[in-house]
Amino acid sequence: PDPRRVFVALGFGFFAELTLPEALRHLERRNSLLQRLSDSLTRDGAKIRAHIRLVLEVTPPPPLATPPSAAGPAPNALPLPPRACGSCRGCRTPPS
């Protein structure tokens, strides 16, 4: 192995054997590209957050629903089968 050359991952399992100055130039370009992509995604995220805030400010809050226990069972609701052990945790072991 020649210590003056390094392997640089290009993606999709491909590598290039480059000299140290070539590798440095390649990595600087890759860093610049990734920085621009990161900046673009940050701007997109800020726009999405702003739209969400706008929608939340414009949309009135939904009316508060009564809790299901206070309202009673829903009409036409089927009864739930009893739990195997009768506990409230929902385990499926038979009672002992």
N, C-alpha and C positions, 0 to 999 in steps of 0.2 A: 504494500500500500504506500502510495505517495502522500506524505503529510502536507504537501502544497496544494492538494486538491481535496474537495469535500463533496459529498453527495447531498443534494438539496431535493426535498420532496416537492414535486410539482403538482401532485394531486392524482386521484384515481389510480394510485399504486405506481406512478411513474416517478423516476428520480433522474436528476441530471448531475453528471460529474463536472464540477466547475472549479476554477481556480479561486483562491480566496477573494481577490478583487471582484471577479465575476459574481461570486456568491453574495458578496456584500451589496453590489449594485442590484442584484435580483431581489434580495430581501428588503432593501430600501424601497424599491418599487412596489413590492407586495404590501409592505407596511403602509405606504401612501394609499394604495387602493383600499385596503381594509379600513383605514381611517376615514376615507371619504364615504365608504359604505356605512360605517358606524354613525357618522354625522347625519347621513340621509335617514337612517332608521330612527335616530333620536328626534329629528324634525318631524317625521311621520308620527311617532308616538306622541309628541307634544300636540300635534293637530288632532289626533284621535281623542286625547284627554280633554282638549278644549271643546270638541264637539259633544263629548259625553257630559261635561259640565253644563254646556248650553242646553242640552236636552233636559237635564235634570232640573235646571232653573225654570224652564218654560213649562214643563209638564207638571200638572198638579199632582200631589201625592194621592195614592189610591185610598179609598175609604177604609177605615179599620174594620176588619171582619170580627165577628163575635167568635170566641173560642169554640171549637167543636164540642167540648164537654158541656158548655152552657147552652148551646143551640140544640143539643140532643142529637140523635142519630140522623144521618142524612136520609131523605126520603128514598125509598126503593133500595136501600143499602142492604147488602147481604151480611149476615152475622159472620164474624171471624171464627175460624175453628179454634177450639181450646188448645192451649199449649200442652205438650206431652207431659211435662212435670207439673204444670199448674203454676209455675213461677212467672213473675213479670219480666224476667230477663230474656225470655225467648229461647231457652235451651231446648233441645229436642231429645233429651234423655227421658226414659220412662220414669214414672214416679217410683220411689223406693219404699 
